[in-house]
Amino acid sequence: MDRNTQRGIDAITQRTKEINSLYHTAAAKSGIPDGEVAIWSLLLGSEREYSQQDLSELLFLSKQTVNTIISKLVRKGFVVLEHCPGSRNRKVVRLTDAGSAFGLEHVMWIFAAEQRAMEDADLQELQACLSMLDKFILKFRKEITGKAEL
């Protein structure tokens, strides 16, 4: 393998680990588990409704992990599960008032920090970075699984 290619792979891997470490540090600072931060990011940052299946697929977390986190949030009174009309067993995860208040007080700062960190990014650099990562993921997935799509 070309040394430059290996350096590129190592750099991507290292930076990915560093970003994950920063999220872990932020989660610990907020007193919540890492996977829970990922779920909060979708529940707080979107008007869209999500089922546990949606959360699992979007966050690349196992169904069991999502179920465990959501069950914990239900017990704390932060979310409720509501049956989705027209479906057999799909339930939508909804924040309660207590969940919204907790999220705004203890979690939202993480996403505000993300936005501030990205403010100085040049749009062309960002697009180039995302394009390269998308190509890498697509080709790597194909190498690992034999298929390009999820």
Phi and psi in radians as a Rosetta constraint file:
Dihedral C 1 N 2 CA 2 C 2 CIRCULARHARMONIC -1.038 0.35
Dihedral N 2 CA 2 C 2 N 3 CIRCULARHARMONIC 2.365 0.35
Dihedral C 2 N 3 CA 3 C 3 CIRCULARHARMONIC -1.090 0.35
Dihedral N 3 CA 3 C 3 N 4 CIRCULARHARMONIC -0.662 0.35
Dihedral C 3 N 4 CA 4 C 4 CIRCULARHARMONIC -1.143 0.35
Dihedral N 4 CA 4 C 4 N 5 CIRCULARHARMONIC -0.681 0.35
Dihedral C 4 N 5 CA 5 C 5 CIRCULARHARMONIC -1.092 0.35
Dihedral N 5 CA 5 C 5 N 6 CIRCULARHARMONIC -0.799 0.35
Dihedral C 5 N 6 CA 6 C 6 CIRCULARHARMONIC -1.104 0.35
Dihedral N 6 CA 6 C 6 N 7 CIRCULARHARMONIC -0.689 0.35
Dihedral C 6 N 7 CA 7 C 7 CIRCULARHARMONIC -1.088 0.35
Dihedral N 7 CA 7 C 7 N 8 CIRCULARHARMONIC -0.689 0.35
Dihedral C 7 N 8 CA 8 C 8 CIRCULARHARMONIC -1.105 0.35
Dihedral N 8 CA 8 C 8 N 9 CIRCULARHARMONIC -0.789 0.35
Dihedral C 8 N 9 CA 9 C 9 CIRCULARHARMONIC -1.072 0.35
Dihedral N 9 CA 9 C 9 N 10 CIRCULARHARMONIC -0.797 0.35
Dihedral C 9 N 10 CA 10 C 10 CIRCULARHARMONIC -1.068 0.35
Dihedral N 10 CA 10 C 10 N 11 CIRCULARHARMONIC -0.694 0.35
Dihedral C 10 N 11 CA 11 C 11 CIRCULARHARMONIC -1.167 0.35
Dihedral N 11 CA 11 C 11 N 12 CIRCULARHARMONIC -0.758 0.35
Dihedral C 11 N 12 CA 12 C 12 CIRCULARHARMONIC -1.075 0.35
Dihedral N 12 CA 12 C 12 N 13 CIRCULARHARMONIC -0.819 0.35
Dihedral C 12 N 13 CA 13 C 13 CIRCULARHARMONIC -1.061 0.35
Dihedral N 13 CA 13 C 13 N 14 CIRCULARHARMONIC -0.795 0.35
Dihedral C 13 N 14 CA 14 C 14 CIRCULARHARMONIC -1.096 0.35
Dihedral N 14 CA 14 C 14 N 15 CIRCULARHARMONIC -0.791 0.35
Dihedral C 14 N 15 CA 15 C 15 CIRCULARHARMONIC -1.183 0.35
Dihedral N 15 CA 15 C 15 N 16 CIRCULARHARMONIC -0.641 0.35
Dihedral C 15 N 16 CA 16 C 16 CIRCULARHARMONIC -1.083 0.35
Dihedral N 16 CA 16 C 16 N 17 CIRCULARHARMONIC -0.761 0.35
Dihedral C 16 N 17 CA 17 C 17 CIRCULARHARMONIC -1.137 0.35
Dihedral N 17 CA 17 C 17 N 18 CIRCULARHARMONIC -0.657 0.35
Dihedral C 17 N 18 CA 18 C 18 CIRCULARHARMONIC -1.148 0.35
Dihedral N 18 CA 18 C 18 N 19 CIRCULARHARMONIC -0.743 0.35
Dihedral C 18 N 19 CA 19 C 19 CIRCULARHARMONIC -1.090 0.35
Dihedral N 19 CA 19 C 19 N 20 CIRCULARHARMONIC -0.783 0.35
Dihedral C 19 N 20 CA 20 C 20 CIRCULARHARMONIC -1.053 0.35
Dihedral N 20 CA 20 C 20 N 21 CIRCULARHARMONIC -0.678 0.35
Dihedral C 20 N 21 CA 21 C 21 CIRCULARHARMONIC -1.123 0.35
Dihedral N 21 CA 21 C 21 N 22 CIRCULARHARMONIC -0.670 0.35
Dihedral C 21 N 22 CA 22 C 22 CIRCULARHARMONIC -1.133 0.35
Dihedral N 22 CA 22 C 22 N 23 CIRCULARHARMONIC -0.730 0.35
Dihedral C 22 N 23 CA 23 C 23 CIRCULARHARMONIC -1.122 0.35
Dihedral N 23 CA 23 C 23 N 24 CIRCULARHARMONIC -0.675 0.35
Dihedral C 23 N 24 CA 24 C 24 CIRCULARHARMONIC -1.085 0.35
Dihedral N 24 CA 24 C 24 N 25 CIRCULARHARMONIC -0.771 0.35
Dihedral C 24 N 25 CA 25 C 25 CIRCULARHARMONIC -1.069 0.35
Dihedral N 25 CA 25 C 25 N 26 CIRCULARHARMONIC -0.761 0.35
Dihedral C 25 N 26 CA 26 C 26 CIRCULARHARMONIC -1.113 0.35
Dihedral N 26 CA 26 C 26 N 27 CIRCULARHARMONIC -0.745 0.35
Dihedral C 26 N 27 CA 27 C 27 CIRCULARHARMONIC -1.076 0.35
Dihedral N 27 CA 27 C 27 N 28 CIRCULARHARMONIC -0.795 0.35
Dihedral C 27 N 28 CA 28 C 28 CIRCULARHARMONIC -1.077 0.35
Dihedral N 28 CA 28 C 28 N 29 CIRCULARHARMONIC -0.705 0.35
Dihedral C 28 N 29 CA 29 C 29 CIRCULARHARMONIC -1.083 0.35
Dihedral N 29 CA 29 C 29 N 30 CIRCULARHARMONIC -0.571 0.35
Dihedral C 29 N 30 CA 30 C 30 CIRCULARHARMONIC -1.518 0.35
Dihedral N 30 CA 30 C 30 N 31 CIRCULARHARMONIC -0.162 0.35
Dihedral C 30 N 31 CA 31 C 31 CIRCULARHARMONIC 1.331 0.35
Dihedral N 31 CA 31 C 31 N 32 CIRCULARHARMONIC 0.489 0.35
Dihedral C 31 N 32 CA 32 C 32 CIRCULARHARMONIC -2.277 0.35
Dihedral N 32 CA 32 C 32 N 33 CIRCULARHARMONIC 2.704 0.35
Dihedral C 32 N 33 CA 33 C 33 CIRCULARHARMONIC -1.189 0.35
Dihedral N 33 CA 33 C 33 N 34 CIRCULARHARMONIC 2.709 0.35
Dihedral C 33 N 34 CA 34 C 34 CIRCULARHARMONIC -0.950 0.35
Dihedral N 34 CA 34 C 34 N 35 CIRCULARHARMONIC -0.892 0.35
Dihedral C 34 N 35 CA 35 C 35 CIRCULARHARMONIC -1.059 0.35
Dihedral N 35 CA 35 C 35 N 36 CIRCULARHARMONIC -0.553 0.35
Dihedral C 35 N 36 CA 36 C 36 CIRCULARHARMONIC -1.178 0.35
Dihedral N 36 CA 36 C 36 N 37 CIRCULARHARMONIC -0.644 0.35
Dihedral C 36 N 37 CA 37 C 37 CIRCULARHARMONIC -1.034 0.35
Dihedral N 37 CA 37 C 37 N 38 CIRCULARHARMONIC -0.746 0.35
Dihedral C 37 N 38 CA 38 C 38 CIRCULARHARMONIC -1.072 0.35
Dihedral N 38 CA 38 C 38 N 39 CIRCULARHARMONIC -0.725 0.35
Dihedral C 38 N 39 CA 39 C 39 CIRCULARHARMONIC -1.182 0.35
Dihedral N 39 CA 39 C 39 N 40 CIRCULARHARMONIC -0.754 0.35
Dihedral C 39 N 40 CA 40 C 40 CIRCULARHARMONIC -1.001 0.35
Dihedral N 40 CA 40 C 40 N 41 CIRCULARHARMONIC -0.671 0.35
Dihedral C 40 N 41 CA 41 C 41 CIRCULARHARMONIC -1.029 0.35
Dihedral N 41 CA 41 C 41 N 42 CIRCULARHARMONIC -0.676 0.35
Dihedral C 41 N 42 CA 42 C 42 CIRCULARHARMONIC -1.364 0.35
Dihedral N 42 CA 42 C 42 N 43 CIRCULARHARMONIC -0.734 0.35
Dihedral C 42 N 43 CA 43 C 43 CIRCULARHARMONIC -1.181 0.35
Dihedral N 43 CA 43 C 43 N 44 CIRCULARHARMONIC -0.624 0.35
Dihedral C 43 N 44 CA 44 C 44 CIRCULARHARMONIC -1.498 0.35
Dihedral N 44 CA 44 C 44 N 45 CIRCULARHARMONIC -0.516 0.35
Dihedral C 44 N 45 CA 45 C 45 CIRCULARHARMONIC -1.738 0.35
Dihedral N 45 CA 45 C 45 N 46 CIRCULARHARMONIC 0.195 0.35
Dihedral C 45 N 46 CA 46 C 46 CIRCULARHARMONIC -2.530 0.35
Dihedral N 46 CA 46 C 46 N 47 CIRCULARHARMONIC 2.605 0.35
Dihedral C 46 N 47 CA 47 C 47 CIRCULARHARMONIC -1.520 0.35
Dihedral N 47 CA 47 C 47 N 48 CIRCULARHARMONIC -0.203 0.35
Dihedral C 47 N 48 CA 48 C 48 CIRCULARHARMONIC -1.213 0.35
Dihedral N 48 CA 48 C 48 N 49 CIRCULARHARMONIC 2.648 0.35
Dihedral C 48 N 49 CA 49 C 49 CIRCULARHARMONIC -1.668 0.35
Dihedral N 49 CA 49 C 49 N 50 CIRCULARHARMONIC 2.501 0.35
Dihedral C 49 N 50 CA 50 C 50 CIRCULARHARMONIC -2.224 0.35
Dihedral N 50 CA 50 C 50 N 51 CIRCULARHARMONIC 2.425 0.35
Dihedral C 50 N 51 CA 51 C 51 CIRCULARHARMONIC -1.601 0.35
Dihedral N 51 CA 51 C 51 N 52 CIRCULARHARMONIC 2.989 0.35
Dihedral C 51 N 52 CA 52 C 52 CIRCULARHARMONIC -1.093 0.35
Dihedral N 52 CA 52 C 52 N 53 CIRCULARHARMONIC -0.641 0.35
Dihedral C 52 N 53 CA 53 C 53 CIRCULARHARMONIC -1.070 0.35
Dihedral N 53 CA 53 C 53 N 54 CIRCULARHARMONIC -0.788 0.35
Dihedral C 53 N 54 CA 54 C 54 CIRCULARHARMONIC -1.007 0.35
Dihedral N 54 CA 54 C 54 N 55 CIRCULARHARMONIC -0.827 0.35
Dihedral C 54 N 55 CA 55 C 55 CIRCULARHARMONIC -1.052 0.35
Dihedral N 55 CA 55 C 55 N 56 CIRCULARHARMONIC -0.754 0.35
Dihedral C 55 N 56 CA 56 C 56 CIRCULARHARMONIC -1.046 0.35
Dihedral N 56 CA 56 C 56 N 57 CIRCULARHARMONIC -0.803 0.35
Dihedral C 56 N 57 CA 57 C 57 CIRCULARHARMONIC -1.237 0.35
Dihedral N 57 CA 57 C 57 N 58 CIRCULARHARMONIC -0.738 0.35
Dihedral C 57 N 58 CA 58 C 58 CIRCULARHARMONIC -1.243 0.35
Dihedral N 58 CA 58 C 58 N 59 CIRCULARHARMONIC -0.559 0.35
Dihedral C 58 N 59 CA 59 C 59 CIRCULARHARMONIC -1.767 0.35
Dihedral N 59 CA 59 C 59 N 60 CIRCULARHARMONIC -0.013 0.35
Dihedral C 59 N 60 CA 60 C 60 CIRCULARHARMONIC 0.984 0.35
Dihedral N 60 CA 60 C 60 N 61 CIRCULARHARMONIC 0.717 0.35
Dihedral C 60 N 61 CA 61 C 61 CIRCULARHARMONIC -1.937 0.35
Dihedral N 61 CA 61 C 61 N 62 CIRCULARHARMONIC 2.611 0.35
Dihedral C 61 N 62 CA 62 C 62 CIRCULARHARMONIC -1.154 0.35
Dihedral N 62 CA 62 C 62 N 63 CIRCULARHARMONIC 2.700 0.35
Dihedral C 62 N 63 CA 63 C 63 CIRCULARHARMONIC -1.023 0.35
Dihedral N 63 CA 63 C 63 N 64 CIRCULARHARMONIC -0.681 0.35
Dihedral C 63 N 64 CA 64 C 64 CIRCULARHARMONIC -1.122 0.35
Dihedral N 64 CA 64 C 64 N 65 CIRCULARHARMONIC -0.726 0.35
Dihedral C 64 N 65 CA 65 C 65 CIRCULARHARMONIC -1.092 0.35
Dihedral N 65 CA 65 C 65 N 66 CIRCULARHARMONIC -0.818 0.35
Dihedral C 65 N 66 CA 66 C 66 CIRCULARHARMONIC -1.086 0.35
Dihedral N 66 CA 66 C 66 N 67 CIRCULARHARMONIC -0.777 0.35
Dihedral C 66 N 67 CA 67 C 67 CIRCULARHARMONIC -1.032 0.35
Dihedral N 67 CA 67 C 67 N 68 CIRCULARHARMONIC -0.762 0.35
Dihedral C 67 N 68 CA 68 C 68 CIRCULARHARMONIC -1.094 0.35
Dihedral N 68 CA 68 C 68 N 69 CIRCULARHARMONIC -0.787 0.35
Dihedral C 68 N 69 CA 69 C 69 CIRCULARHARMONIC -1.141 0.35
Dihedral N 69 CA 69 C 69 N 70 CIRCULARHARMONIC -0.800 0.35
Dihedral C 69 N 70 CA 70 C 70 CIRCULARHARMONIC -1.128 0.35
Dihedral N 70 CA 70 C 70 N 71 CIRCULARHARMONIC -0.715 0.35
Dihedral C 70 N 71 CA 71 C 71 CIRCULARHARMONIC -1.034 0.35
Dihedral N 71 CA 71 C 71 N 72 CIRCULARHARMONIC -0.722 0.35
Dihedral C 71 N 72 CA 72 C 72 CIRCULARHARMONIC -1.109 0.35
Dihedral N 72 CA 72 C 72 N 73 CIRCULARHARMONIC -0.751 0.35
Dihedral C 72 N 73 CA 73 C 73 CIRCULARHARMONIC -1.176 0.35
Dihedral N 73 CA 73 C 73 N 74 CIRCULARHARMONIC -0.587 0.35
Dihedral C 73 N 74 CA 74 C 74 CIRCULARHARMONIC -1.134 0.35
Dihedral N 74 CA 74 C 74 N 75 CIRCULARHARMONIC -0.820 0.35
Dihedral C 74 N 75 CA 75 C 75 CIRCULARHARMONIC -1.046 0.35
Dihedral N 75 CA 75 C 75 N 76 CIRCULARHARMONIC -0.602 0.35
Dihedral C 75 N 76 CA 76 C 76 CIRCULARHARMONIC -1.366 0.35
Dihedral N 76 CA 76 C 76 N 77 CIRCULARHARMONIC -0.163 0.35
Dihedral C 76 N 77 CA 77 C 77 CIRCULARHARMONIC 1.418 0.35
Dihedral N 77 CA 77 C 77 N 78 CIRCULARHARMONIC 0.316 0.35
Dihedral C 77 N 78 CA 78 C 78 CIRCULARHARMONIC -1.543 0.35
Dihedral N 78 CA 78 C 78 N 79 CIRCULARHARMONIC -0.474 0.35
Dihedral C 78 N 79 CA 79 C 79 CIRCULARHARMONIC -2.411 0.35
Dihedral N 79 CA 79 C 79 N 80 CIRCULARHARMONIC 2.801 0.35
Dihedral C 79 N 80 CA 80 C 80 CIRCULARHARMONIC -2.248 0.35
Dihedral N 80 CA 80 C 80 N 81 CIRCULARHARMONIC 2.698 0.35
Dihedral C 80 N 81 CA 81 C 81 CIRCULARHARMONIC -1.858 0.35
Dihedral N 81 CA 81 C 81 N 82 CIRCULARHARMONIC 2.184 0.35
Dihedral C 81 N 82 CA 82 C 82 CIRCULARHARMONIC -2.110 0.35
Dihedral N 82 CA 82 C 82 N 83 CIRCULARHARMONIC 2.342 0.35
Dihedral C 82 N 83 CA 83 C 83 CIRCULARHARMONIC -1.075 0.35
Dihedral N 83 CA 83 C 83 N 84 CIRCULARHARMONIC 2.372 0.35
Dihedral C 83 N 84 CA 84 C 84 CIRCULARHARMONIC -1.583 0.35
Dihedral N 84 CA 84 C 84 N 85 CIRCULARHARMONIC 2.044 0.35
Dihedral C 84 N 85 CA 85 C 85 CIRCULARHARMONIC -0.975 0.35
Dihedral N 85 CA 85 C 85 N 86 CIRCULARHARMONIC 2.468 0.35
Dihedral C 85 N 86 CA 86 C 86 CIRCULARHARMONIC 1.502 0.35
Dihedral N 86 CA 86 C 86 N 87 CIRCULARHARMONIC 0.021 0.35
Dihedral C 86 N 87 CA 87 C 87 CIRCULARHARMONIC -2.112 0.35
Dihedral N 87 CA 87 C 87 N 88 CIRCULARHARMONIC 2.779 0.35
Dihedral C 87 N 88 CA 88 C 88 CIRCULARHARMONIC -1.310 0.35
Dihedral N 88 CA 88 C 88 N 89 CIRCULARHARMONIC -0.906 0.35
Dihedral C 88 N 89 CA 89 C 89 CIRCULARHARMONIC -2.457 0.35
Dihedral N 89 CA 89 C 89 N 90 CIRCULARHARMONIC 0.265 0.35
Dihedral C 89 N 90 CA 90 C 90 CIRCULARHARMONIC -1.301 0.35
Dihedral N 90 CA 90 C 90 N 91 CIRCULARHARMONIC 2.288 0.35
Dihedral C 90 N 91 CA 91 C 91 CIRCULARHARMONIC -2.152 0.35
Dihedral N 91 CA 91 C 91 N 92 CIRCULARHARMONIC 2.389 0.35
Dihedral C 91 N 92 CA 92 C 92 CIRCULARHARMONIC -1.617 0.35
Dihedral N 92 CA 92 C 92 N 93 CIRCULARHARMONIC 2.429 0.35
Dihedral C 92 N 93 CA 93 C 93 CIRCULARHARMONIC -1.585 0.35
Dihedral N 93 CA 93 C 93 N 94 CIRCULARHARMONIC 2.126 0.35
Dihedral C 93 N 94 CA 94 C 94 CIRCULARHARMONIC -2.158 0.35
Dihedral N 94 CA 94 C 94 N 95 CIRCULARHARMONIC 2.402 0.35
Dihedral C 94 N 95 CA 95 C 95 CIRCULARHARMONIC -1.241 0.35
Dihedral N 95 CA 95 C 95 N 96 CIRCULARHARMONIC 2.450 0.35
Dihedral C 95 N 96 CA 96 C 96 CIRCULARHARMONIC -1.532 0.35
Dihedral N 96 CA 96 C 96 N 97 CIRCULARHARMONIC 3.036 0.35
Dihedral C 96 N 97 CA 97 C 97 CIRCULARHARMONIC -1.048 0.35
Dihedral N 97 CA 97 C 97 N 98 CIRCULARHARMONIC -0.706 0.35
Dihedral C 97 N 98 CA 98 C 98 CIRCULARHARMONIC -1.127 0.35
Dihedral N 98 CA 98 C 98 N 99 CIRCULARHARMONIC -0.662 0.35
Dihedral C 98 N 99 CA 99 C 99 CIRCULARHARMONIC -1.166 0.35
Dihedral N 99 CA 99 C 99 N 100 CIRCULARHARMONIC -0.738 0.35
Dihedral C 99 N 100 CA 100 C 100 CIRCULARHARMONIC -1.079 0.35
Dihedral N 100 CA 100 C 100 N 101 CIRCULARHARMONIC -0.769 0.35
Dihedral C 100 N 101 CA 101 C 101 CIRCULARHARMONIC -1.120 0.35
Dihedral N 101 CA 101 C 101 N 102 CIRCULARHARMONIC -0.774 0.35
Dihedral C 101 N 102 CA 102 C 102 CIRCULARHARMONIC -1.087 0.35
Dihedral N 102 CA 102 C 102 N 103 CIRCULARHARMONIC -0.814 0.35
Dihedral C 102 N 103 CA 103 C 103 CIRCULARHARMONIC -1.049 0.35
Dihedral N 103 CA 103 C 103 N 104 CIRCULARHARMONIC -0.760 0.35
Dihedral C 103 N 104 CA 104 C 104 CIRCULARHARMONIC -1.135 0.35
Dihedral N 104 CA 104 C 104 N 105 CIRCULARHARMONIC -0.659 0.35
Dihedral C 104 N 105 CA 105 C 105 CIRCULARHARMONIC -1.398 0.35
Dihedral N 105 CA 105 C 105 N 106 CIRCULARHARMONIC -0.675 0.35
Dihedral C 105 N 106 CA 106 C 106 CIRCULARHARMONIC -1.930 0.35
Dihedral N 106 CA 106 C 106 N 107 CIRCULARHARMONIC -0.276 0.35
Dihedral C 106 N 107 CA 107 C 107 CIRCULARHARMONIC -2.138 0.35
Dihedral N 107 CA 107 C 107 N 108 CIRCULARHARMONIC -0.607 0.35
Dihedral C 107 N 108 CA 108 C 108 CIRCULARHARMONIC -1.028 0.35
Dihedral N 108 CA 108 C 108 N 109 CIRCULARHARMONIC -0.481 0.35
Dihedral C 108 N 109 CA 109 C 109 CIRCULARHARMONIC -1.036 0.35
Dihedral N 109 CA 109 C 109 N 110 CIRCULARHARMONIC -0.542 0.35
Dihedral C 109 N 110 CA 110 C 110 CIRCULARHARMONIC -1.133 0.35
Dihedral N 110 CA 110 C 110 N 111 CIRCULARHARMONIC -0.759 0.35
Dihedral C 110 N 111 CA 111 C 111 CIRCULARHARMONIC -1.302 0.35
Dihedral N 111 CA 111 C 111 N 112 CIRCULARHARMONIC -0.528 0.35
Dihedral C 111 N 112 CA 112 C 112 CIRCULARHARMONIC -1.161 0.35
Dihedral N 112 CA 112 C 112 N 113 CIRCULARHARMONIC -0.672 0.35
Dihedral C 112 N 113 CA 113 C 113 CIRCULARHARMONIC -1.133 0.35
Dihedral N 113 CA 113 C 113 N 114 CIRCULARHARMONIC -0.689 0.35
Dihedral C 113 N 114 CA 114 C 114 CIRCULARHARMONIC -1.007 0.35
Dihedral N 114 CA 114 C 114 N 115 CIRCULARHARMONIC -0.828 0.35
Dihedral C 114 N 115 CA 115 C 115 CIRCULARHARMONIC -1.107 0.35
Dihedral N 115 CA 115 C 115 N 116 CIRCULARHARMONIC -0.761 0.35
Dihedral C 115 N 116 CA 116 C 116 CIRCULARHARMONIC -1.107 0.35
Dihedral N 116 CA 116 C 116 N 117 CIRCULARHARMONIC -0.650 0.35
Dihedral C 116 N 117 CA 117 C 117 CIRCULARHARMONIC -1.150 0.35
Dihedral N 117 CA 117 C 117 N 118 CIRCULARHARMONIC -0.497 0.35
Dihedral C 117 N 118 CA 118 C 118 CIRCULARHARMONIC -1.620 0.35
Dihedral N 118 CA 118 C 118 N 119 CIRCULARHARMONIC -0.164 0.35
Dihedral C 118 N 119 CA 119 C 119 CIRCULARHARMONIC -0.996 0.35
Dihedral N 119 CA 119 C 119 N 120 CIRCULARHARMONIC -0.634 0.35
Dihedral C 119 N 120 CA 120 C 120 CIRCULARHARMONIC -1.546 0.35
Dihedral N 120 CA 120 C 120 N 121 CIRCULARHARMONIC 0.015 0.35
Dihedral C 120 N 121 CA 121 C 121 CIRCULARHARMONIC -1.225 0.35
Dihedral N 121 CA 121 C 121 N 122 CIRCULARHARMONIC 2.400 0.35
Dihedral C 121 N 122 CA 122 C 122 CIRCULARHARMONIC -1.346 0.35
Dihedral N 122 CA 122 C 122 N 123 CIRCULARHARMONIC 2.296 0.35
Dihedral C 122 N 123 CA 123 C 123 CIRCULARHARMONIC -0.992 0.35
Dihedral N 123 CA 123 C 123 N 124 CIRCULARHARMONIC -0.708 0.35
Dihedral C 123 N 124 CA 124 C 124 CIRCULARHARMONIC -1.159 0.35
Dihedral N 124 CA 124 C 124 N 125 CIRCULARHARMONIC -0.705 0.35
Dihedral C 124 N 125 CA 125 C 125 CIRCULARHARMONIC -1.110 0.35
Dihedral N 125 CA 125 C 125 N 126 CIRCULARHARMONIC -0.765 0.35
Dihedral C 125 N 126 CA 126 C 126 CIRCULARHARMONIC -1.062 0.35
Dihedral N 126 CA 126 C 126 N 127 CIRCULARHARMONIC -0.817 0.35
Dihedral C 126 N 127 CA 127 C 127 CIRCULARHARMONIC -1.097 0.35
Dihedral N 127 CA 127 C 127 N 128 CIRCULARHARMONIC -0.704 0.35
Dihedral C 127 N 128 CA 128 C 128 CIRCULARHARMONIC -1.130 0.35
Dihedral N 128 CA 128 C 128 N 129 CIRCULARHARMONIC -0.752 0.35
Dihedral C 128 N 129 CA 129 C 129 CIRCULARHARMONIC -1.076 0.35
Dihedral N 129 CA 129 C 129 N 130 CIRCULARHARMONIC -0.835 0.35
Dihedral C 129 N 130 CA 130 C 130 CIRCULARHARMONIC -1.127 0.35
Dihedral N 130 CA 130 C 130 N 131 CIRCULARHARMONIC -0.703 0.35
Dihedral C 130 N 131 CA 131 C 131 CIRCULARHARMONIC -1.078 0.35
Dihedral N 131 CA 131 C 131 N 132 CIRCULARHARMONIC -0.805 0.35
Dihedral C 131 N 132 CA 132 C 132 CIRCULARHARMONIC -1.113 0.35
Dihedral N 132 CA 132 C 132 N 133 CIRCULARHARMONIC -0.767 0.35
Dihedral C 132 N 133 CA 133 C 133 CIRCULARHARMONIC -1.120 0.35
Dihedral N 133 CA 133 C 133 N 134 CIRCULARHARMONIC -0.706 0.35
Dihedral C 133 N 134 CA 134 C 134 CIRCULARHARMONIC -1.042 0.35
Dihedral N 134 CA 134 C 134 N 135 CIRCULARHARMONIC -0.771 0.35
Dihedral C 134 N 135 CA 135 C 135 CIRCULARHARMONIC -1.112 0.35
Dihedral N 135 CA 135 C 135 N 136 CIRCULARHARMONIC -0.774 0.35
Dihedral C 135 N 136 CA 136 C 136 CIRCULARHARMONIC -1.061 0.35
Dihedral N 136 CA 136 C 136 N 137 CIRCULARHARMONIC -0.833 0.35
Dihedral C 136 N 137 CA 137 C 137 CIRCULARHARMONIC -1.082 0.35
Dihedral N 137 CA 137 C 137 N 138 CIRCULARHARMONIC -0.807 0.35
Dihedral C 137 N 138 CA 138 C 138 CIRCULARHARMONIC -1.023 0.35
Dihedral N 138 CA 138 C 138 N 139 CIRCULARHARMONIC -0.850 0.35
Dihedral C 138 N 139 CA 139 C 139 CIRCULARHARMONIC -1.234 0.35
Dihedral N 139 CA 139 C 139 N 140 CIRCULARHARMONIC -0.671 0.35
Dihedral C 139 N 140 CA 140 C 140 CIRCULARHARMONIC -1.140 0.35
Dihedral N 140 CA 140 C 140 N 141 CIRCULARHARMONIC -0.754 0.35
Dihedral C 140 N 141 CA 141 C 141 CIRCULARHARMONIC -1.036 0.35
Dihedral N 141 CA 141 C 141 N 142 CIRCULARHARMONIC -0.747 0.35
Dihedral C 141 N 142 CA 142 C 142 CIRCULARHARMONIC -1.109 0.35
Dihedral N 142 CA 142 C 142 N 143 CIRCULARHARMONIC -0.695 0.35
Dihedral C 142 N 143 CA 143 C 143 CIRCULARHARMONIC -1.128 0.35
Dihedral N 143 CA 143 C 143 N 144 CIRCULARHARMONIC -0.668 0.35
Dihedral C 143 N 144 CA 144 C 144 CIRCULARHARMONIC -1.410 0.35
Dihedral N 144 CA 144 C 144 N 145 CIRCULARHARMONIC -0.781 0.35
Dihedral C 144 N 145 CA 145 C 145 CIRCULARHARMONIC -1.824 0.35
Dihedral N 145 CA 145 C 145 N 146 CIRCULARHARMONIC -0.274 0.35
Dihedral C 145 N 146 CA 146 C 146 CIRCULARHARMONIC 1.520 0.35
Dihedral N 146 CA 146 C 146 N 147 CIRCULARHARMONIC 0.000 0.35
Dihedral C 146 N 147 CA 147 C 147 CIRCULARHARMONIC -2.418 0.35
Dihedral N 147 CA 147 C 147 N 148 CIRCULARHARMONIC 2.609 0.35
Dihedral C 147 N 148 CA 148 C 148 CIRCULARHARMONIC -1.445 0.35
Dihedral N 148 CA 148 C 148 N 149 CIRCULARHARMONIC -0.524 0.35
Dihedral C 148 N 149 CA 149 C 149 CIRCULARHARMONIC -1.588 0.35
Dihedral N 149 CA 149 C 149 N 150 CIRCULARHARMONIC 2.918 0.35
